[in-house]
Amino acid sequence: MEPIILTEGMQAPNFTLAGSDGNQHTLSDYRGRKVVLYFYPRDNTPACTNQAKAFRDAIESFHAQDIVILGISRDTVASHEKFVTKHDLPFILLSDTDETVCHLYDVLKEKICMEKKPLGLNVQLS
């Protein structure tokens, strides 16, 4: 599947992934609602934990605007469940262990780390 570059007004590509709540989540199930879909590299790393906590701490503002937050990483559902519990996250984390959705949304990029070039998520925090 070719990656898609989203532009304003475009419909996001549909997918189904397992969630930290034990259910399967299909993006089209949220049609008609606003969704913040965020990709992050790994559960329990400092930057990713801070990002998740920022969403957690602002959850009432998101709920007031009827916005759903969905986080996606390549971690397992079991890892997500622990991460959610440890940090009391009031939103669902989705598991993309086979990287299908990461490739679909073109967020995997080659990183250079100690002269190696592993694939990592290219996520910028703002």
Residue pairs with C-beta under 8 A, 6 or more apart in sequence:
1 100
1 103
1 104
3 103
3 104
3 105
3 106
4 13
4 104
4 105
4 106
5 106
6 12
6 105
12 27
12 35
12 37
13 27
13 104
13 105
14 26
14 27
14 28
15 26
15 27
15 100
15 101
15 104
16 24
16 25
16 26
16 27
17 24
17 25
17 72
17 94
17 95
17 96
17 101
18 24
18 25
18 77
18 94
18 95
19 25
19 77
19 80
19 92
19 93
19 94
19 95
20 77
20 80
20 81
20 83
20 84
20 89
20 92
20 93
20 94
20 95
21 92
22 77
25 70
25 92
25 94
27 35
27 37
30 68
30 70
33 66
33 67
33 68
34 65
34 66
34 67
34 68
35 67
35 68
35 69
35 70
36 55
36 62
36 67
36 68
36 69
36 70
37 70
37 72
37 105
38 51
38 55
38 69
38 70
38 71
38 72
38 123
39 71
39 72
39 73
39 102
39 105
39 107
39 121
39 123
40 48
40 51
40 52
40 71
40 72
40 73
40 121
40 123
41 47
41 48
41 73
41 74
41 120
41 121
41 123
42 48
42 73
42 74
42 75
43 73
43 75
43 79
43 80
43 82
43 83
43 93
44 79
44 82
44 83
44 86
47 125
48 73
49 83
49 87
51 125
52 71
52 83
52 87
52 89
53 87
55 62
55 69
55 71
55 89
55 91
56 87
56 88
56 89
56 90
56 91
59 69
59 90
59 91
62 68
62 69
68 91
69 91
69 92
70 91
70 92
70 93
70 94
71 91
71 92
71 93
71 94
72 93
72 94
72 96
72 101
72 102
73 80
73 93
73 95
73 96
73 121
74 95
74 96
74 97
74 99
74 102
74 121
75 83
75 93
75 95
75 97
76 95
76 97
77 95
79 95
80 93
80 94
80 95
83 89
83 93
84 93
94 101
96 102
99 108
102 108
102 121
107 121
107 122
107 123
108 119
108 120
108 121
108 122
109 119
109 120
109 121
109 122
110 117
110 118
110 119
110 120
111 117
111 118
111 119
111 120
113 120
